[in-house]
Amino acid sequence: RSELLSYLTSKLARFLADRVLRNILSQKSRLDLGRFMNGGGILLADLSRGSIGDLNARMLGMVLLHRVARATLERAGRSRGQRSPAQVYVDEFHELATPQLYRMLSAARKYNVGFTLAHQRLDMLPKHAQETVVGTAGHLVLFRQGSETFNLPLDDLLWPRFGISDLLRLPNFRVVAR
């Protein structure tokens, strides 16, 4: 019992010791993400590392994405016609992504939820995550790639119109889209 208590205390200590996390997570009122998604609301979450810290930004981002995933799956109780379109935008998503997010990407479309995921380099993701993101993406927007050493399936996605060499020579502020 004491080992279990020590384990739980060590995990909760992060929430209790940090004033920013404690103030955000211990509020009595609850953020109803389902209301935002179903009612066409807009929620902006500024999780900049400079203002709340690196670990806090990651932790809050993962909690928020988990809640978005739950709200998405709760839409199963509504008929298809009652599921208003919802769009979720996540910048630097590789910092916040969990295995649950990757599983949900393939299911979100049937609940009328779209995801726009942005980050610097696809090769920063684990192999299974790369396959999930590329496999479930309806649209890809690619900027200039940094080097020929990246080993990604992008050439298969863009061929015959564009090749890897085209991505390496792409000028600033230009994109290749599929």
N, C-alpha and C positions, 0 to 999 in steps of 0.2 A: 504494500500500500504506500509506503514512504517513497519507493522508487517511482511509482506512478505519479505521486504528488510532485516529486522533484521534476519529473519530465514535463508535466503540465505547467508547473510554475515557470520553468525555464522558457517555455514557448510563449506564455502569456506575459512574461516580464517585458518583452519588446513592446507590446501594446501599452502596458501600464507605465513604463518608464519614459517613453517618448511623449512629450506634451502634444505634439502635432497629431500623432496617431490617436492618442487617447481622446483628444477633443473631437476628432472626426468620427471615430468609430463608436464613441459612447453616447451619442446623442439619442434622445428619446424618440424623436420623429425619424421615420424611416424613408429612405429614397425608394419610391416605387417605380422601378424601371419598366415594368409592364405597362404602367400608365403612359409613360413617355412613348414607348414603342407602339402602343395601340391608339393613342390619342394624337399622334403627330407632333409630339413635343420635341424640344431640342435640349439636350444636355451636353454641356461642354465641361470637361474635366481637365484642368491644368495640373499636370503632374510633373512639372519641371523639376529636375533634380536640384537645380540651383536654389530653389525656394524651400523645398521640403526634404531634401536629401535623397541620395541614391537609393538606399534600401527602402525608405518610406515610399518613394515613387513606384518602385517595383511592386512592393507589397500591396499598396492601394490599387495599382493598375491591375494586378492579378485578381484582387477581390472584386473590382468593378467588372472585369471581363467574365468572371465566374457568375456574377449576378446577371449580366447580359445573357449568358448562355442559359441560365435557368429561366429567365423571362422569355427567351426564344422558345425553349422546349415547352413552356406552359401554354404557348399558343396552340398546342395540339388540341386543347379543349374547345377551341373555336372552330367553326366551319371555315372552309377555304374562303368563302365570300366575306367573312367577318374579319379576316386577317389583313389589316391595312398594311401597305408596304412600310417597312422600317429599314433604315440604313445605318450601319455602324462604321465609323471611320477610326482606325487605329494607326497612329504613326509610331514608328520604331517598335512594331509589334513583336519582333523577336525578343525584346526585353521582357515582355509580359506573357508570351505564349506558353501554354501548358498543354499536355497531351489532350486534355478535355477540349480545348479550343480547336485543335486539329481535327478531332472527331466530330465536333459540331459543325465545322465548315461544310462538310458534305451534306449535312441534314438541314442547314439553315434555309436553303432555298425553298424547301417544301413548306416552310412556315412563313414565307414571304419576307425574309430578312436577308438583306445583302450586306456583305462585308467589303470594305475597301481597306486593304492592308498595305502599309508602306514601310519600307526600310531601305537601308543602303545596299546591302548585298545579299543575294539569295544563298550564296555559299556559306553564309554565317549560320544557317539553319542546319540542324541534323538531317541526315539523308532522308529519313521517313517524313520529316516535315516538309522538305523540298518537294517530294513526290506528292504529298497531300495538297500543298498550296498550288503547285502547277497543275495537278490533276483536277482540282475543283474550280480553278479560276475560269470565269467566263470571259474576262478581258485581262490582258497583260499590257502594261505600259512600261517600256524599258528605256532607260537613259544610257548614256555611254558606259560601257563596262571598262573596268580598270586594267585588266591584263589578260593575256591569252592563257594563263595558267588555271583559270577557273574551269571546273569540270562539271558543267551543267547541261541539262537537256534543252537548252534554249535554241540551239541550231535546228533541232527537229521541229520546234514550235513555229519557227519563222521561215523555214525553207519552203519554197524555192525563192521567195521574194527577197529575203535578207539572210545573211550568214553572220557568223561570229565576227568576221573581219569588218563587216558593216557596223556592228555594235562597238567595236574598238575604235573606229574612226568617226563616230557620230559627233557632230559639233555640239557645243554647249547650247542648252535650251532647246534641243531637238530630241524627239522621242521616236521610238518604233513601237507601234501598238498592234495588238492582235485582238 
